[in-house]
Amino acid sequence: MAIIITDECINCGACEPECPNTAIYEGGLEWKFSDGNEVKGTIDLLDGSKANVNKENEPVSDDYYYIVPDKCTECVGFHEEPQCAAVCPVDCCVDDPDRRETEEQLLFKKNAMHL
């Protein structure tokens, strides 16, 4: 499953530099799959669709830091636990109950973004 940031976020930004997938953005900022990695062209998504890695996407939140679910791997393949949750001073980085993913799916996303 992906991690989400709840509306209890105090916008401290501690989580952003900890993400190995560059999946965390400040509220209101657009995001791209190519942010923070070397991936080029298109990327395969878990739902079978493809996405242009350089396309700017709308922010998930305008008010507080957010995590792009298609980029979040819960730090699988990098760390023992999600680093955003480990450093969050208000415990607002939590499992997304609407997005359940297996370790295999999380590794698929990791490998797609990190060539």
Number of C-alpha atoms within 10 A of each C-alpha: 18 22 25 23 22 17 14 11 18 14 14 13 17 16 23 20 14 18 22 24 24 21 23 24 22 20 16 15 15 15 21 18 25 20 15 14 13 11 16 13 11 16 18 15 15 13 7 8 9 12 14 14 20 15 14 14 13 12 18 19 18 13 14 19 26 27 25 21 17 14 22 23 26 27 21 18 14 15 10 9 12 23 20 27 21 13 15 18 14 12 14 17 24 15 17 15 10 9 11 13 15 10 14 10 16 23 18 15 21 21 11 15 22 12 9
